[in-house]
Amino acid sequence: MTDKKPSSPTLDRRRLLTSAVLGTGMVALSAGARATPAEPTRSSELMTAQAEEGPYYLPLNLTRADITEGLSGIPVDIRFTVVDEAGLPYTGAMVDIWHCDAQGVYSGFEQPGGQAVTDMKGRTFLRGVQPVNAEGSALFHSIYPGWYHGRTTHIHFKVRHGARTNLTSQFFLPDTLSEFLYSQVTAYQRAELRDTLNSDDGIAIQAGDTVEGSVRETKGRYLVTLAVRVDRASIARENHFDDPKGPPPGPPRAGPMGGSGNMPGGPDGRRGPPPGGPPALQGEQRVAALLPDAKRVDRPRGQGGPPPV
């Protein structure tokens, strides 16, 4: 069966500068400022960093390239190039991928949403598995992921071979491109600004450069790529839950920076702003945090505790 790619609004490749809404003002940002050439390199000998799995993994083993299930959003092709410790294509491995939709919701779980509850039990969108071919490549057709409170834009993935999971991680997309899409494309628009950027997401900071995805425009869609290097003998630590109702109640699982990890909604799992969490950066401070040389942002803590990571 041939995978169908989702339709896309026309993307103007020549418009590199667009107005992104930043608080009460309008600031011109380059939509491609942090988009680097999409061809992955195999020259690095660094192993791809592990990152926490989070509470919304499902071991469904849905072998398919097209994971959109008709969802609205900007189409993307997501291509992994997977090599082993010797730099050879990891043929026979499987790449397992999952991420949220344009509004920050995962399939398969009941998720709090402010005063309402978003029930996605039984849904399987934006989840799939693909084999690594002889060239080391695994390709998915998806949509650009949205965001939720306490996390920057990210895509979860695993590399498995047989019964062994070698790598569980997340990779991250350019902040300026995300800012552009979230402010200009209807499917992603929200009444509030994204509160966490790459420069102050605890998981992204700890994982480092090996999980920075590259993006370029192709005809009617984006191509997102990530070069992955794993040790065939390595075994990833896993923490997934098989209960489709979601994570069990109780204290939040700590993220790698000591925060709440990647549970949608921050420390208590809600999709509203977490109590005492940091407000979204505004104006010039936000622009500075979005620039390519941005370092971790030091923000004042709210009254209720440290900002989520």
C-alpha positions as CSV (number, residue, x, y, z in Angstrom):
1,M,0.0,0.0,0.0
2,T,1.4,3.4,-1.0
3,D,1.7,6.0,1.8
4,K,-0.3,9.2,1.1
5,K,1.4,12.4,2.1
6,P,-0.8,15.1,3.7
7,S,-1.7,18.1,1.7
8,S,0.0,21.4,2.6
9,P,-0.6,25.1,2.3
10,T,1.8,26.8,0.0
11,L,5.0,27.8,1.7
12,D,6.8,30.9,0.3
13,R,10.5,29.9,0.2
14,R,11.5,33.5,-0.7
15,R,9.9,35.0,2.4
16,L,12.7,34.5,4.9
17,L,11.5,37.3,7.2
18,T,8.1,37.2,8.7
19,S,6.4,38.9,11.6
20,A,6.0,36.7,14.7
21,V,3.8,37.7,17.5
22,L,5.9,38.5,20.6
23,G,3.7,39.6,23.5
24,T,2.1,43.0,22.6
25,G,4.6,43.8,19.9
26,M,5.6,42.5,16.4
27,V,9.2,41.6,15.8
28,A,10.7,40.5,12.5
29,L,12.3,37.1,12.7
30,S,14.0,34.9,10.2
31,A,12.0,31.7,9.7
32,G,15.1,30.0,8.4
33,A,17.8,31.5,10.7
34,R,18.5,28.2,12.5
35,A,17.5,25.8,9.7
36,T,20.8,24.1,8.7
37,P,21.4,21.9,5.6
38,A,19.3,18.8,6.0
39,E,21.8,16.2,4.8
40,P,23.0,14.4,7.9
41,T,26.7,13.7,8.4
42,R,28.3,10.5,9.4
43,S,31.7,12.0,10.3
44,S,31.1,12.5,14.0
45,E,32.1,9.7,16.3
46,L,29.9,11.0,19.1
47,M,27.1,8.6,20.1
48,T,23.6,10.1,20.0
49,A,22.6,11.2,23.5
50,Q,19.9,9.3,25.4
51,A,17.0,11.3,26.7
52,E,14.1,10.4,28.9
53,E,11.2,8.5,27.3
54,G,8.4,10.4,29.0
55,P,4.9,9.2,29.9
56,Y,3.3,8.9,26.5
57,Y,5.1,6.1,24.7
58,L,3.0,3.2,23.4
59,P,4.7,-0.1,22.2
60,L,2.2,-0.4,19.3
61,N,4.7,-1.4,16.6
62,L,2.7,0.2,13.8
63,T,5.0,-0.4,10.9
64,R,4.1,2.5,8.5
65,A,5.8,5.5,7.0
66,D,2.7,7.8,6.9
67,I,1.8,8.5,10.6
68,T,-0.5,11.6,10.0
69,E,-3.9,9.9,9.9
70,G,-5.3,13.0,8.2
71,L,-4.3,15.5,10.9
72,S,-4.0,19.2,10.1
73,G,-0.6,20.8,10.2
74,I,2.5,21.6,8.1
75,P,3.7,18.4,6.4
76,V,7.1,17.2,7.1
77,D,9.2,14.2,6.1
78,I,11.3,13.0,9.0
79,R,14.4,11.1,7.9
80,F,16.8,9.3,10.3
81,T,20.2,8.1,9.2
82,V,21.2,5.4,11.7
83,V,24.7,4.1,12.0
84,D,26.4,1.8,14.5
85,E,29.6,2.4,16.6
86,A,31.7,1.7,13.6
87,G,29.8,4.2,11.5
88,L,28.2,1.5,9.3
89,P,24.5,1.6,8.5
90,Y,22.6,-0.2,11.2
91,T,20.6,-2.3,8.8
92,G,17.8,-4.3,10.4
93,A,17.2,-1.9,13.2
94,M,13.8,-0.3,13.7
95,V,13.1,3.4,14.4
96,D,10.1,4.0,16.6
97,I,8.7,7.6,16.6
98,W,6.0,9.5,18.4
99,H,5.1,13.2,18.9
100,C,2.3,15.5,19.7
101,D,-0.1,17.1,17.3
102,A,-0.4,20.8,16.3
103,Q,-2.0,21.7,19.6
104,G,0.3,19.7,21.8
105,V,-1.9,16.5,22.3
106,Y,-0.6,12.9,22.1
107,S,-2.7,10.0,20.8
108,G,-3.6,7.1,22.9
109,F,-4.1,8.8,26.3
110,E,-6.6,10.8,28.3
111,Q,-5.0,14.1,28.9
112,P,-6.1,17.0,31.1
113,G,-6.8,20.2,29.2
114,G,-7.5,23.1,31.5
115,Q,-11.1,22.6,32.7
116,A,-11.8,19.9,30.1
117,V,-10.3,16.5,29.3
118,T,-8.9,15.5,26.0
119,D,-9.6,11.8,25.5
120,M,-7.4,10.3,22.8
121,K,-7.6,6.7,24.0
122,G,-7.8,4.4,21.1
123,R,-6.2,6.9,18.7
124,T,-2.9,6.2,17.1
125,F,-1.9,9.3,15.2
126,L,1.7,10.5,15.0
127,R,3.1,7.1,16.0
128,G,4.9,4.6,13.8
129,V,7.9,2.3,13.2
130,Q,10.1,2.0,10.2
131,P,13.1,-0.3,9.4
132,V,16.5,1.0,8.7
133,N,17.4,0.2,5.1
134,A,20.8,-0.7,3.6
135,E,21.8,2.9,3.4
136,G,21.0,3.4,7.1
137,S,17.8,5.5,6.4
138,A,14.3,5.4,7.9
139,L,11.7,7.8,6.6
140,F,8.4,9.0,8.1
141,H,5.7,11.3,6.7
142,S,4.2,13.5,9.5
143,I,3.3,17.0,10.5
144,Y,5.4,19.6,12.3
145,P,4.8,19.0,16.0
146,G,3.1,21.6,18.3
147,W,4.0,22.4,21.9
148,Y,2.8,22.1,25.4
149,H,3.6,23.9,28.7
150,G,7.0,23.3,30.1
151,R,8.6,21.8,26.9
152,T,10.2,23.1,23.8
153,T,9.3,21.6,20.4
154,H,10.5,18.0,20.2
155,I,10.1,14.5,18.6
156,H,10.5,11.3,20.6
157,F,12.2,8.2,19.1
158,K,13.8,4.9,19.8
159,V,16.2,2.7,17.9
160,R,15.5,-1.0,18.5
161,H,17.1,-4.2,17.1
162,G,15.1,-7.3,17.8
163,A,14.1,-7.4,21.5
164,R,16.9,-4.9,22.4
165,T,16.3,-1.1,22.6
166,N,19.7,0.6,21.9
167,L,18.5,4.2,22.2
168,T,15.6,6.2,23.6
169,S,15.8,9.9,23.0
170,Q,14.2,13.1,21.8
171,F,15.4,15.5,19.1
172,F,14.7,19.2,18.8
173,L,13.8,21.6,16.0
174,P,14.9,25.2,15.2
175,D,13.2,27.7,17.5
176,T,12.8,30.4,14.9
177,L,11.0,28.1,12.5
178,S,8.7,26.9,15.3
179,E,8.0,30.5,16.3
180,F,7.0,31.3,12.7
181,L,4.7,28.4,12.3
182,Y,3.0,28.7,15.7
183,S,2.2,32.4,15.1
184,Q,1.3,32.3,11.4
185,V,-0.4,28.9,10.7
186,T,-4.0,28.4,11.9
187,A,-3.6,24.8,13.0
188,Y,-0.9,25.8,15.5
189,Q,-2.2,29.2,16.7
190,R,-3.0,29.5,20.4
191,A,-4.1,32.3,22.7
192,E,-0.8,32.3,24.5
193,L,2.9,32.2,23.7
194,R,5.0,29.1,23.9
195,D,6.6,29.3,27.4
196,T,9.7,27.1,26.8
197,L,12.4,27.4,24.1
198,N,15.3,25.3,23.2
199,S,17.6,27.6,25.2
200,D,15.8,26.8,28.5
201,D,14.4,23.3,28.1
202,G,16.2,21.1,30.6
203,I,16.0,18.0,28.5
204,A,17.3,19.7,25.3
205,I,20.2,21.3,27.3
206,Q,21.3,18.1,28.8
207,A,21.0,16.1,25.6
208,G,23.1,18.6,23.7
209,D,24.2,18.9,20.0
210,T,23.8,15.3,18.9
211,V,20.0,15.6,19.0
212,E,19.6,18.9,17.1
213,G,17.5,18.2,14.0
214,S,18.2,19.8,10.7
215,V,15.4,21.3,8.5
216,R,15.1,22.5,4.9
217,E,12.2,23.3,2.7
218,T,11.2,21.0,-0.2
219,K,8.3,21.2,-2.5
220,G,5.2,21.8,-0.3
221,R,6.7,20.4,2.9
222,Y,9.7,20.5,5.2
223,L,12.4,17.8,5.3
224,V,13.6,17.1,8.9
225,T,16.7,15.0,9.4
226,L,18.7,13.6,12.2
227,A,21.9,11.6,12.1
228,V,21.9,8.9,14.8
229,R,24.9,6.9,16.0
230,V,24.3,4.0,18.4
231,D,26.3,1.2,20.0
232,R,24.8,-2.2,19.0
233,A,25.6,-3.5,22.4
234,S,23.9,-0.7,24.4
235,I,20.6,-1.1,26.2
236,A,18.5,2.0,26.8
237,R,16.7,2.5,30.1
238,E,13.0,2.5,29.6
239,N,10.2,3.9,31.7
240,H,7.1,3.6,29.6
241,F,3.6,2.9,30.9
242,D,1.2,0.4,29.3
243,D,-1.9,2.0,30.9
244,P,-3.7,4.0,28.1
245,K,-5.1,6.3,30.9
246,G,-1.7,7.8,31.1
247,P,0.9,8.0,33.9
248,P,-0.2,7.0,37.4
249,P,-1.1,9.7,39.9
250,G,1.5,10.9,42.4
251,P,4.6,13.0,42.4
252,P,6.0,14.0,39.0
253,R,8.8,11.9,37.7
254,A,12.0,14.1,37.7
255,G,13.5,15.2,34.5
256,P,17.2,15.2,33.9
257,M,17.5,18.7,35.2
258,G,15.6,17.9,38.3
259,G,12.2,19.2,37.0
260,S,9.1,17.5,35.7
261,G,10.5,16.0,32.5
262,N,8.3,15.9,29.5
263,M,4.9,15.4,31.0
264,P,2.4,17.6,29.1
265,G,1.3,20.4,31.3
266,G,4.3,20.7,33.6
267,P,4.7,19.4,37.2
268,D,1.1,18.3,37.8
269,G,0.3,17.0,34.3
270,R,-2.3,19.8,33.5
271,R,-2.2,21.5,30.2
272,G,-2.6,25.0,31.7
273,P,0.4,27.0,32.9
274,P,2.0,25.2,35.9
275,P,1.6,27.1,39.3
276,G,4.6,29.3,39.8
277,G,6.1,28.5,36.5
278,P,7.9,31.0,34.4
279,P,5.9,33.4,32.1
280,A,6.6,33.3,28.4
281,L,9.5,35.6,27.4
282,Q,8.4,38.8,25.7
283,G,9.8,41.4,23.3
284,E,13.5,41.8,23.0
285,Q,14.2,39.2,25.6
286,R,12.3,36.6,23.6
287,V,14.1,37.6,20.4
288,A,17.5,37.2,22.1
289,A,16.5,33.7,23.4
290,L,15.5,32.7,19.8
291,L,18.8,33.7,18.2
292,P,21.3,30.9,17.2
293,D,23.8,31.8,19.9
294,A,21.2,31.8,22.7
295,K,22.4,30.4,26.0
296,R,20.2,29.0,28.7
297,V,17.7,31.7,29.8
298,D,17.8,32.7,33.4
299,R,14.2,33.7,34.3
300,P,12.7,34.8,37.5
301,R,11.0,32.0,39.4
302,G,7.3,32.3,40.1
303,Q,5.8,32.3,43.5
304,G,5.0,28.5,43.4
305,G,8.4,27.0,42.7
306,P,11.1,26.6,40.0
307,P,10.2,26.7,36.3
308,P,9.4,23.3,34.7
309,V,11.9,21.6,32.5
